[in-house]
């Protein structure tokens, strides 16, 4: 085993025994694809839409006013969710070779389906006239709670990826003669 590989793997193994999120090849594909930028833009946009919509939904539930604007915001949030799910699956395909359920993001993808199901159930209830407006808004809140959990999963993965990159850089810089 070369010294560079030995130092890099030692650096990785000392990080609380955690497996790296990306292989070096996956990291290169991640950095090369335009879909990484798309996801990097859509994620905070979706979170901002979520926060605005959440305020509108809570306002409606507490006052009974603003049903139309709250409803429109939920529909917009759901459309942004669909966009990030579709582009995210394309990103996953380019980085990991499969559209969904890559081992590195398996549980995030599983939970994303719950998020998508709850948002879609809201749209079905809205357009089919199922339940009264308050019940529909409560369904939207359940969808939003699941989205918040899912967003937290992805933020934790982003932090793990950054940790892996710091470890790789520190391992590479400790190799004599390394330019890292």
Secondary structure, DSSP 8 states (H G I E B T S, - for coil): --HHHHHHHHHHHTTTT---SS-HHHHHHHHH-HHHHHHHHHHHHHHHHHHHHHHHHHHHHHHS--HHHHHHHHHHHHHHHHHHHHHHHHHHHHHHSSSS--GGGHHHHHHHHHHHHHHHHHHHHHHHT-S-HHHHHHHHHHHHHHHHHHHHHHHHHHHHHHHHHHHHHHHHHTSTT---
